[in-house]
Amino acid sequence: VQLQASGGGSVQAGGSLRLSCTASGLTLDNYAIGWFRQAPGKEREGVSCINGNDGINDVLAYYVDSAKGRFTISRDNAKNTVYLQMNSLNPEDTAVYYCETDLDGYCAPSVYSGSYYLHAMRYKGEGTQVTVSS
């Protein structure tokens, strides 16, 4: 499984970026895809996840508290791509961002006090650097 994240860059606080996740030999629509990030000296954390399309249920997306209202995860199946639109960026968003999958159809986040926690997934590719300056 080869996933590739792209679209990172350097922006000022308040700016926006759109990250893309593509894959070779894998139809992303079938699987839950998560976006994770890791800042220097910090643990990797989940940001958002979108379920696979089972053709029956609505496709659900999940966001951790720091991403709610600012980030939007979406799919373009024609391009076999999953996007993470990031708005209102702040310096705390600076990190390497990765897209990941377990080759499973569902994100299955944990819930603690009403907040989602995304578990690390087995497969990830190269990340893309996002740098937000104040």
ABEGO torsion letter per residue (X at the ends): XBBBBBGBEBBBBGBBBBBBBBBBGBBAAABBBBBBBBBBGBBBBBABBBBBBAGABBBBBBBBAAABGABBBBBBAAAGBBBBBBBGBBAAABBBBBBBBAGBABAGBBBBGGBBBBBBBABBBBBBBBBBBX
